[in-house]
Amino acid sequence: MLNRRYLRIKVLQALYSFYRDDRFDIAIKERELKNSVEKIYDLYLYLILILKELRTIAERTIEERKKKMLPTAEDLNPSTRFINDPVLTKIDTSPLLARLKKEKVINWTIEEDPVIKKIYNEILASSDYAEYQAATTVSFEESKKFIHSVFKKHISDNEHIKQYLFEKNIHWAGDYTLATLSVMKTIKGFKEDGDLDLLPLYKADDDYDYMTTLFRHTILEDASVSELLNDKISNWEPERIAAIDMLLMKMAVTEILQFPGIPVKVTLNEYIEISKQYSSPKSNTFINGILDAVVKDLRAQNKLTKTGRGLIE
């Protein structure tokens, strides 16, 4: 779910917070970093659970229509295709999702029912739903396409959903796009047999260690890394160098030195790309030039060691 670039960005944000906190407590900030990353998974689950809530709303609506004073024939014999949809049923009855929902205490409150009901009504009025209902049968693959479309068109960019979630966690505003894309990827990957195949939080087993090591060592090696950088920025006035630029360069040098399995080129490209998003328009050129100079010095001093096939310097 989370790729290395996303983890680098999370570390950047945690370091920015660390250097602006008078406590300078690494343990506290590391816990905050871990919590911030783990909460992204809660957001992912909240979004998946909207589909479960839609099925519940559909069931409730059918029962309410049957209890009307003067029910129509349609009220008494409604289509149950939506509540019996194989993908929605799979989500609703998933033991894994039920366990995670309970463990993480993730619930859509009754106050949000009007929002979910409105989304449900929008779905009923859509051309996709009309086509879905008109089909003679709906296979599991066809169900996936329909539910994927429902999520993309009616949930992923819904402002009421965003407001509700961002009030729960303000940091989710920056994680929302990733979470919605992850849900859509999850729906596409559903298999007919077995429980839900949810995405893991970290893409690789060593990603958590990578994140925490990068965070800790950027702080612990600050003095030595700063010395390497200061030698290359001596012609620049310190106050003219953006704090984010300095952090990105410190992280990049730390990564180059602490992770022998990551190619230098990959590290440089990643931090230059991040600078385009989080710093000034010309920062990427500045950062690229400084880091290139630092790498040349490290190579000349035989301080740059890379291991693994194709990585030996």
Secondary structure as UniProt FT lines:
FT   HELIX           4..19
FT   TURN            22..23
FT   HELIX           26..66
FT   HELIX           73..76
FT   TURN            81..84
FT   HELIX           86..92
FT   HELIX           95..103
FT   TURN            104..105
FT   HELIX           110..112
FT   HELIX           113..124
FT   HELIX           127..134
FT   HELIX           140..150
FT   HELIX           151..155
FT   TURN            156..157
FT   HELIX           159..168
FT   TURN            170..171
FT   HELIX           172..189
FT   TURN            205..206
FT   HELIX           207..220
FT   HELIX           222..230
FT   TURN            231..232
FT   TURN            234..235
FT   HELIX           238..240
FT   HELIX           243..258
FT   TURN            260..261
FT   HELIX           264..278
FT   TURN            281..282
FT   HELIX           283..300
FT   TURN            301..302
FT   TURN            309..311
//
